[in-house]
Amino acid sequence: MSWLIDAVRPARALGFGALATLAAGGMAACGSSTAVTPTTTLVGVMADSVENGVLTMTVATGSLVTAPSSWGVKTLYAATVVDVTGTLAIQGGATVALTGTYNSGTHVIEAAGGGYTFTGTVAGNALSGTFTNPDSVTGGFTSKAGSSTSVVAYCGAWTDDSYHTGPWNVTTDATDKTVTGVAADPHVSIVASITGTISGDSLSGSVSSSDGHHIGWLMILSGTDLTGTYTDSTSVSSGGLTGSKCS
């Protein structure tokens, strides 16, 4: 790596006065312009056994992924902790302001406000995790990086053949044609994650539930409304799905 040493050596020859002159000249050239901090917006949904809503977070970084190291020298790109701000819009309820941090080393976002606490992990352009509400009820949330036009949140419900019902909230990502979301069963206090894909106006996928049930689902988008069905092959049952663009 002698070429790297030779490239750096001229800079070492500069005295303090020369460096100060260069710095002053650089500052004068820059003028009074203010650097703009890049941000990443995450749009998603949340649900627990008693409430559901829309979650929007803004992270003070242009990328949610730590930059790769060069030549294995990891200190060139040290992990950073940046600010997170956001809002939680409870459907039929209040809008809560959130503040927190994002750690680029652990890829963990923590945010809180109004008695709610959110903790999630970033994987690619998606964030998912759990939260607790002011009454210590635990729920789940998921969100995707994008704008409010590319990532759209839909709030809805599932209803089984025994007329039990619960939240069914999803986000659609027009960029990578994927669906993520959360569903909750208030009767047994279970929160499950929803995943799927988009093909035209058709959305389909599966539900990952902690009780081990295997659930497939299909929905059709018409304007700002979603309708469809799900099938639980474990309990040999089925039901209906509805949703509309969240308010």
C-alpha positions in Angstrom: 0.0 0.0 0.0 3.0 2.3 -0.7 0.8 4.2 -3.2 -1.6 5.2 -0.3 1.3 6.4 1.8 2.7 8.5 -1.0 -0.7 9.9 -1.7 -1.1 11.0 1.9 2.5 12.2 2.5 2.1 15.7 0.8 -0.7 16.6 3.2 1.6 15.9 6.2 4.1 18.4 4.8 1.6 21.2 5.2 2.2 23.3 8.3 -0.6 24.4 10.7 -0.7 27.9 9.1 -1.2 26.5 5.6 -3.9 24.2 6.8 -5.6 27.1 8.6 -5.4 29.1 5.4 -7.0 26.3 3.4 -9.7 25.8 5.9 -10.5 29.6 5.9 -10.6 29.6 2.1 -12.9 26.6 2.1 -15.3 28.3 4.6 -15.3 31.5 2.6 -16.1 29.6 -0.6 -19.0 27.8 1.1 -20.5 31.1 2.2 -23.4 30.9 4.7 -25.1 27.9 3.1 -26.6 25.3 5.5 -26.2 21.6 4.9 -29.4 19.7 4.6 -29.6 16.5 6.5 -31.0 13.6 4.4 -33.9 11.7 5.9 -35.8 8.4 5.4 -39.5 8.2 5.9 -41.2 4.9 7.1 -44.9 4.4 6.6 -46.7 1.5 8.3 -49.5 0.2 10.5 -49.9 -1.1 14.1 -52.4 -3.2 16.0 -53.0 -4.8 19.3 -56.1 -6.4 20.9 -57.8 -3.1 21.6 -56.7 -0.6 18.9 -55.0 -0.1 15.6 -53.6 2.8 13.6 -51.1 4.3 11.2 -47.4 4.8 12.1 -45.2 7.3 10.3 -41.5 7.8 11.3 -38.8 10.1 9.9 -35.2 9.0 10.5 -32.4 11.5 10.2 -30.3 9.6 7.7 -30.5 9.0 4.0 -29.9 5.3 4.4 -31.0 2.8 7.0 -28.1 0.4 6.2 -24.5 0.9 7.6 -22.1 1.6 4.8 -19.8 -1.3 4.0 -16.2 -1.3 5.3 -13.3 -0.8 2.9 -10.4 -3.3 3.0 -11.9 -4.7 6.2 -11.2 -1.4 8.1 -14.6 -1.2 9.9 -13.7 2.0 11.7 -14.0 3.9 8.4 -17.8 3.6 8.8 -18.5 3.6 12.5 -22.1 3.0 13.6 -24.1 6.2 14.4 -27.2 7.0 16.4 -29.5 9.5 14.8 -32.8 11.1 15.8 -36.2 9.7 14.9 -39.5 11.6 14.9 -42.9 10.4 14.0 -46.7 10.2 14.6 -49.1 7.5 15.6 -52.6 8.1 14.3 -55.0 5.8 16.3 -58.0 5.1 14.1 -61.0 6.8 15.7 -58.7 8.2 18.4 -55.9 10.7 19.0 -52.7 11.4 17.1 -49.6 10.9 19.2 -46.2 12.5 18.6 -43.2 10.2 18.9 -39.5 10.8 19.3 -36.6 8.4 19.5 -33.4 7.1 18.0 -32.0 4.8 15.2 -28.8 2.9 15.8 -27.1 2.1 12.4 -25.0 -0.6 14.1 -27.8 -2.6 15.6 -30.4 -1.5 13.1 -32.8 -0.9 16.0 -35.3 1.9 16.2 -36.7 3.0 19.5 -39.4 5.6 19.8 -41.9 6.7 22.4 -44.7 9.2 23.1 -48.0 9.5 24.9 -47.5 6.4 26.9 -46.6 4.3 23.8 -43.2 2.7 23.3 -42.0 1.2 20.0 -39.0 -1.1 19.4 -38.2 -2.5 16.0 -35.5 -3.8 13.8 -34.7 -2.6 10.3 -34.1 -5.3 7.6 -33.6 -4.0 4.1 -36.2 -1.2 3.6 -38.6 -2.6 6.2 -39.1 -2.1 9.9 -41.0 -4.4 12.2 -41.3 -4.9 15.9 -43.5 -4.6 19.0 -45.0 -1.9 21.1 -46.8 -1.3 24.3 -49.7 1.1 24.8 -50.4 3.2 27.9 -52.3 0.3 29.5 -49.3 -2.0 29.0 -51.1 -4.0 26.2 -48.6 -5.4 23.7 -49.0 -5.2 20.0 -47.1 -5.4 16.7 -46.2 -3.0 14.0 -44.5 -3.0 10.5 -43.6 -0.3 8.1 -41.7 0.3 4.8 -39.3 3.0 3.6 -40.9 5.3 1.0 -43.2 8.2 0.5 -46.9 8.5 1.4 -47.7 7.9 -2.3 -45.5 4.8 -2.8 -46.3 3.2 0.5 -50.0 3.3 1.3 -51.6 2.1 4.6 -55.0 0.3 4.7 -56.9 -0.2 7.9 -59.5 -3.0 8.1 -60.8 -6.1 9.8 -61.0 -9.8 9.5 -64.2 -11.7 10.4 -64.4 -15.5 10.8 -67.3 -17.8 10.2 -68.3 -17.5 13.9 -68.5 -13.7 13.5 -65.4 -13.1 15.6 -63.5 -10.1 14.3 -60.3 -8.2 14.8 -57.9 -5.6 13.2 -56.4 -6.4 9.8 -54.0 -3.6 8.7 -51.6 -3.7 5.7 -49.3 -1.4 3.8 -48.8 -1.8 0.0 -45.4 -0.8 -1.5 -45.7 0.2 -5.1 -42.0 0.2 -5.6 -41.2 -3.5 -4.8 -44.8 -4.8 -5.1 -44.9 -6.2 -1.6 -47.5 -6.2 1.2 -46.7 -6.1 4.9 -49.0 -5.7 7.9 -50.3 -6.9 11.2 -53.5 -8.7 12.4 -54.7 -9.1 15.9 -57.2 -11.5 17.6 -58.7 -9.7 20.6 -60.2 -13.0 21.8 -56.9 -14.7 22.5 -54.6 -11.7 22.5 -52.5 -12.9 19.5 -50.8 -10.5 17.1 -49.7 -11.9 13.8 -47.6 -10.6 10.9 -48.9 -10.3 7.4 -46.8 -10.7 4.2 -47.7 -10.8 0.6 -47.2 -9.6 -3.0 -49.0 -7.4 -5.4 -50.1 -8.3 -8.9 -52.2 -5.7 -10.6 -55.2 -5.1 -8.3 -54.7 -8.4 -6.6 -52.9 -8.8 -3.2 -52.1 -12.2 -1.8 -49.9 -13.8 0.8 -49.8 -15.5 4.2 -50.0 -14.8 7.9 -47.4 -15.9 10.4 -49.1 -16.5 13.8 -47.5 -17.5 17.1 -50.2 -20.2 17.6 -48.8 -22.1 14.6 -51.8 -21.7 12.3 -51.2 -21.7 8.6 -53.2 -18.9 7.0 -53.4 -17.8 3.4 -55.2 -14.7 2.2 -56.3 -12.9 -1.0 -57.7 -9.3 -1.4 -58.7 -7.2 -4.4 -58.1 -3.4 -4.5 -60.9 -1.3 -5.9 -60.1 2.5 -5.6 -59.2 3.0 -2.0 -61.0 -0.2 -0.7 -59.8 -3.7 -0.1 -62.0 -6.8 0.1 -61.1 -10.5 0.2 -61.0 -13.8 2.1 -58.6 -15.8 4.2 -58.3 -19.6 4.8 -56.9 -21.2 7.9 -55.8 -24.7 6.9 -54.9 -25.6 10.5 -58.4 -25.1 11.9 -60.1 -25.7 8.6 -61.9 -22.4 8.7 -62.2 -19.3 6.6 -63.5 -15.7 6.8 -63.7 -12.3 5.2 -61.3 -9.4 4.9 -62.1 -5.7 4.5 -60.0 -2.6 4.5 -59.9 1.0 3.4 -57.1 3.6 3.0 -56.4 4.7 6.6 -57.5 8.1 7.6 
